[in-house]
Amino acid sequence: MSRYSRITGTGSYLPPKRLTNADLVARLASSGVETSDEWIVERSGISARHFASDGVFCSDLALQACNKALEAAHRKPQDVDLIIVATSTPDMVFPSTACILQGKLGAHGGAAFDVQAVCSGFIYALTVADALIKTGSAKCALVVGAEIFSRILDFKDRGTCVLFGDGAGAVVLEASQTPGILSTDLHADGKYVDLLCVPGHVNGGEVQGVPLLQMAGQSVFKLAVGVLEDAARAVLAKADKTEIDIDWLIPHQANIRIMQSTAKKLQLPMDKVIVTVDQHGNTSAASIPLALDYGVRSGKVQAGQTLLLEGVGGGFTWGAVLLNL
């Protein structure tokens, strides 16, 4: 008998501290950096973002999202035998944020590890969890995207600091006799490393390099639109589906213009695209599960529908997952 994986619950969490564009403009002005609400909205579609408070870590955000996902799936932490956390902002160098999260959940004994693919991280993590479930290595997985990007932003660079926020999203992925995840597609090209990176590291207890986000915006935009279309068409072809079969496109919430361009290339109207970037900005690996949970809890995304999830991020990494909810 064939073995598949299905999403049985979703959850998300945004830190209480919410900054509107006006709030951020005032903060930047005090440092001599000029921008405006109009400038930010026009270029990104973002109106607000959430920042974690001091003393709050990536695993704390993940814990809140996981608890909601487990509740939605009618599962307990003890049922979980696999935890994969996609993050670029881990609690510490090691152990993994997944192991720290496992301890906070009280879910002992199962495999737990992090995936680092930046904004494509959740797509990578979901693909790995699907494979492990299909091979019988796991039965019930928590797949998480969690980030605190506010701590790696250069607030003297208005081209990047206005785009990102903090948050976490999670899904419970379980073994099933009926197909849930239909196809996946992952890629990377390391020649584009310098387009989006945080070129700093710790050596002897001191930071070397630049420990803040650096991005070549125009180049990232052009590359993102192309590879997202390619990944979308790849998962559709693998599942013997076409654009007509897509009920919802749930893309990485980076920039409304990238999302609009991708939808146009797939001949999808924007009313079939889940958009949350306006309310939380680019939350990197957390953005797709945040958008998915919003879609489910708002009643837009319903059981039985076909969803196309896709992301692109530093590395350069990109990928897509096609699934039936």
C-alpha positions as CSV (number, residue, x, y, z in Angstrom):
1,M,0.0,0.0,0.0
2,S,1.3,3.4,-1.0
3,R,2.3,5.8,1.8
4,Y,1.7,9.6,1.5
5,S,1.9,12.7,3.7
6,R,-0.9,15.2,4.4
7,I,-1.1,18.5,6.3
8,T,-3.5,18.0,9.2
9,G,-3.1,21.2,11.1
10,T,-1.7,24.7,10.7
11,G,-0.6,27.4,13.1
12,S,1.2,30.8,13.2
13,Y,2.4,33.4,15.6
14,L,3.4,37.1,15.3
15,P,5.1,38.9,18.1
16,P,2.9,41.5,19.9
17,K,5.1,44.4,18.9
18,R,3.7,45.8,15.6
19,L,5.3,48.6,13.7
20,T,3.4,50.4,11.0
21,N,5.2,52.1,8.3
22,A,4.6,55.4,10.1
23,D,6.2,53.9,13.3
24,L,9.3,52.7,11.3
25,V,9.6,56.0,9.4
26,A,9.7,57.9,12.8
27,R,12.3,55.4,14.1
28,L,14.5,55.8,11.0
29,A,14.2,59.6,11.0
30,S,15.8,59.7,14.5
31,S,18.9,58.0,12.9
32,G,18.9,60.4,9.9
33,V,17.4,57.9,7.4
34,E,14.6,59.3,5.3
35,T,11.7,57.3,3.9
36,S,7.9,57.3,3.8
37,D,4.9,55.1,4.0
38,E,4.2,55.8,0.3
39,W,7.8,54.8,-0.7
40,I,7.6,51.6,1.2
41,V,4.1,50.6,0.0
42,E,4.8,51.4,-3.6
43,R,8.0,49.2,-3.7
44,S,6.9,46.3,-1.5
45,G,3.2,46.4,-0.6
46,I,4.1,46.3,3.0
47,S,2.2,48.4,5.6
48,A,3.3,46.8,8.9
49,R,5.7,44.3,10.4
50,H,6.2,42.6,13.8
51,F,9.4,42.7,15.8
52,A,10.3,40.3,18.7
53,S,11.1,41.8,22.0
54,D,14.6,41.5,23.6
55,G,14.9,38.1,25.4
56,V,12.5,36.4,22.9
57,F,14.1,33.7,20.7
58,C,13.3,32.0,17.5
59,S,12.3,28.8,19.3
60,D,9.8,30.9,21.4
61,L,8.0,32.1,18.3
62,A,8.1,28.5,16.9
63,L,6.6,27.1,20.1
64,Q,3.6,29.3,19.8
65,A,3.0,28.4,16.2
66,C,3.5,24.7,16.9
67,N,1.0,24.6,19.7
68,K,-1.7,26.1,17.5
69,A,-0.9,23.6,14.7
70,L,-1.0,20.7,17.1
71,E,-4.3,21.9,18.5
72,A,-5.7,22.2,14.9
73,A,-4.5,18.6,14.1
74,H,-5.9,17.2,17.4
75,R,-2.4,16.0,18.2
76,K,-0.2,16.2,21.3
77,P,3.6,16.8,21.4
78,Q,4.1,13.2,22.4
79,D,2.6,12.2,19.0
80,V,5.4,14.0,17.1
81,D,8.4,11.9,16.0
82,L,10.0,14.5,13.7
83,I,10.7,18.2,14.0
84,I,12.2,20.3,11.2
85,V,12.7,24.0,11.7
86,A,13.6,26.2,8.8
87,T,15.4,29.3,10.0
88,S,18.2,31.7,9.3
89,T,18.1,33.2,12.7
90,P,18.6,30.3,15.2
91,D,18.7,30.7,18.9
92,M,22.4,29.9,19.0
93,V,25.2,28.4,17.0
94,F,24.3,25.0,18.3
95,P,22.3,23.0,19.3
96,S,19.7,23.4,16.6
97,T,16.6,25.5,17.2
98,A,14.6,22.3,16.4
99,C,16.2,20.5,19.4
100,I,15.5,23.6,21.7
101,L,11.9,23.6,20.4
102,Q,11.6,19.9,21.0
103,G,12.6,20.4,24.6
104,K,10.1,23.3,25.1
105,L,7.3,21.2,23.6
106,G,8.1,18.1,25.7
107,A,8.2,16.0,22.5
108,H,11.1,13.6,23.3
109,G,13.0,11.0,21.2
110,G,12.1,11.8,17.6
111,A,14.5,13.3,15.1
112,A,14.9,17.1,15.3
113,F,17.1,19.3,13.1
114,D,17.2,22.7,11.3
115,V,17.1,23.5,7.6
116,Q,18.9,26.6,6.3
117,A,17.6,27.7,2.9
118,V,16.6,31.3,3.9
119,C,13.3,32.3,2.4
120,S,12.9,28.9,0.7
121,G,13.5,27.2,4.0
122,F,9.9,26.1,4.6
123,I,9.6,24.6,1.1
124,Y,12.9,22.7,1.7
125,A,11.7,21.5,5.2
126,L,8.3,20.4,3.9
127,T,10.0,18.4,1.1
128,V,12.3,16.7,3.5
129,A,9.5,15.8,5.9
130,D,7.4,14.5,3.1
131,A,10.3,12.2,2.0
132,L,10.9,10.9,5.5
133,I,7.2,10.1,6.0
134,K,6.9,8.4,2.7
135,T,9.9,6.1,3.5
136,G,8.4,5.2,6.9
137,S,11.0,7.1,8.9
138,A,8.4,9.3,10.5
139,K,4.6,9.3,11.1
140,C,3.9,12.7,12.5
141,A,6.0,15.7,11.8
142,L,6.1,19.4,12.9
143,V,7.4,21.5,10.0
144,V,8.2,25.0,11.1
145,G,9.4,28.3,9.6
146,A,10.5,30.8,12.2
147,E,12.6,34.0,12.0
148,I,13.7,37.0,13.9
149,F,15.1,39.1,11.1
150,S,14.8,42.3,13.0
151,R,18.1,41.5,14.7
152,I,20.1,41.2,11.4
153,L,18.8,44.4,9.7
154,D,20.9,47.4,8.9
155,F,18.6,50.3,10.0
156,K,20.8,52.7,8.0
157,D,19.8,51.0,4.8
158,R,16.3,51.9,4.0
159,G,16.3,49.6,1.0
160,T,16.3,46.5,3.2
161,C,15.3,47.4,6.8
162,V,11.7,48.4,5.8
163,L,11.1,45.0,4.2
164,F,11.5,42.4,6.9
165,G,9.7,41.3,10.0
166,D,9.6,38.5,12.6
167,G,7.2,35.6,13.0
168,A,6.6,31.8,12.9
169,G,4.4,29.4,11.1
170,A,4.0,25.6,11.4
171,V,2.2,22.6,10.0
172,V,1.6,19.1,11.3
173,L,2.4,16.7,8.5
174,E,1.2,13.1,9.0
175,A,1.3,9.8,7.2
176,S,-1.8,9.1,5.1
177,Q,-3.2,6.5,2.7
178,T,-4.4,9.3,0.4
179,P,-2.2,11.8,-1.4
180,G,-1.6,15.2,0.3
181,I,1.7,16.4,-1.1
182,L,1.5,15.7,-4.8
183,S,4.9,16.9,-6.0
184,T,8.0,18.9,-4.9
185,D,10.8,20.7,-6.7
186,L,14.0,22.1,-5.1
187,H,16.9,24.0,-6.6
188,A,19.9,26.2,-5.7
189,D,22.6,28.1,-7.5
190,G,25.6,29.1,-5.3
191,K,26.9,31.6,-7.9
192,Y,24.3,34.0,-6.7
193,V,25.5,34.0,-3.1
194,D,26.4,37.7,-3.0
195,L,22.9,38.8,-4.1
196,L,21.4,38.2,-0.7
197,C,23.5,37.4,2.3
198,V,24.6,38.2,5.8
199,P,28.4,38.1,5.3
200,G,29.5,37.9,8.9
201,H,30.6,35.2,11.4
202,V,32.0,34.6,14.9
203,N,35.7,34.0,15.4
204,G,37.2,33.7,18.9
205,G,34.1,35.3,20.4
206,E,34.3,38.3,18.0
207,V,32.2,39.1,15.0
208,Q,34.1,39.3,11.7
209,G,32.7,40.6,8.5
210,V,29.2,42.3,8.3
211,P,26.6,40.6,10.5
212,L,23.7,42.4,8.8
213,L,21.6,41.6,5.8
214,Q,22.9,42.7,2.4
215,M,20.7,42.6,-0.7
216,A,21.0,43.6,-4.4
217,G,17.3,44.3,-4.7
218,Q,17.0,44.7,-8.5
219,S,18.9,41.5,-9.2
220,V,17.0,39.5,-6.6
221,F,13.7,40.7,-8.1
222,K,14.6,39.7,-11.7
223,L,16.0,36.3,-10.6
224,A,13.1,35.5,-8.3
225,V,10.3,36.0,-10.9
226,G,12.0,33.7,-13.3
227,V,12.8,30.8,-11.0
228,L,9.4,30.9,-9.3
229,E,7.7,30.4,-12.6
230,D,10.0,27.5,-13.4
231,A,9.5,25.8,-10.1
232,A,5.7,26.2,-10.3
233,R,5.6,24.6,-13.8
234,A,7.9,21.8,-12.6
235,V,5.6,20.7,-9.8
236,L,2.5,21.0,-12.0
237,A,4.2,18.8,-14.6
238,K,5.3,16.2,-12.1
239,A,1.8,15.9,-10.8
240,D,0.2,15.9,-14.3
241,K,-1.6,19.1,-13.4
242,T,-2.0,22.5,-15.1
243,E,-2.6,26.1,-13.8
244,I,-6.3,25.5,-14.1
245,D,-6.1,22.9,-11.2
246,I,-4.6,25.5,-8.8
247,D,-7.2,26.7,-6.2
248,W,-4.7,28.9,-4.3
249,L,-1.2,30.2,-4.9
250,I,0.6,30.7,-1.6
251,P,3.9,32.2,-2.4
252,H,6.8,33.5,-0.2
253,Q,5.6,36.9,1.0
254,A,8.6,39.0,0.0
255,N,7.2,41.7,-2.2
256,I,3.8,42.2,-3.7
257,R,5.3,43.0,-7.2
258,I,7.1,39.7,-7.3
259,M,3.9,37.9,-6.3
260,Q,1.9,39.8,-8.9
261,S,4.4,39.0,-11.6
262,T,4.4,35.3,-10.7
263,A,0.6,35.1,-10.7
264,K,0.5,36.8,-14.1
265,K,3.0,34.3,-15.6
266,L,0.8,31.5,-14.3
267,Q,-2.3,33.2,-15.7
268,L,-3.8,33.3,-12.2
269,P,-5.9,36.2,-11.0
270,M,-4.7,37.9,-7.7
271,D,-7.9,36.8,-6.0
272,K,-6.5,33.2,-6.1
273,V,-3.3,34.4,-4.4
274,I,-3.0,34.5,-0.6
275,V,-1.5,37.8,0.3
276,T,-0.3,38.7,3.9
277,V,2.9,40.6,3.1
278,D,1.1,43.9,3.8
279,Q,0.6,42.9,7.4
280,H,3.9,41.3,8.4
281,G,6.5,42.1,5.7
282,N,9.0,39.5,4.6
283,T,9.4,37.0,7.4
284,S,11.7,34.7,5.3
285,A,11.1,31.0,6.1
286,A,8.1,31.9,8.2
287,S,6.2,33.7,5.5
288,I,4.6,30.7,3.6
289,P,3.3,28.9,6.7
290,L,2.0,32.2,8.0
291,A,0.1,32.8,4.8
292,L,-1.1,29.2,4.7
293,D,-2.4,29.5,8.3
294,Y,-4.1,32.8,7.5
295,G,-5.8,31.2,4.5
296,V,-7.1,28.3,6.5
297,R,-8.3,30.2,9.5
298,S,-9.9,32.9,7.4
299,G,-12.0,30.2,5.6
300,K,-10.5,31.0,2.2
301,V,-8.4,27.8,2.0
302,Q,-10.5,24.7,2.5
303,A,-10.0,21.0,2.7
304,G,-9.9,19.3,-0.7
305,Q,-8.4,22.3,-2.5
306,T,-5.2,22.2,-4.5
307,L,-2.5,24.6,-3.2
308,L,0.8,25.7,-4.9
309,L,3.4,26.8,-2.3
310,E,6.6,28.3,-3.6
311,G,9.6,30.3,-2.3
312,V,12.9,31.8,-3.3
313,G,15.7,33.0,-1.1
314,G,19.4,33.6,-0.5
315,G,21.8,31.0,-1.6
316,F,20.3,31.3,-4.1
317,T,17.6,28.7,-3.3
318,W,14.1,28.2,-4.7
319,G,11.4,25.5,-4.9
320,A,7.8,24.6,-4.9
321,V,5.3,22.2,-3.4
322,L,2.0,21.2,-4.9
323,L,-0.5,19.6,-2.5
324,N,-4.1,18.7,-1.7
325,L,-5.2,20.0,1.6
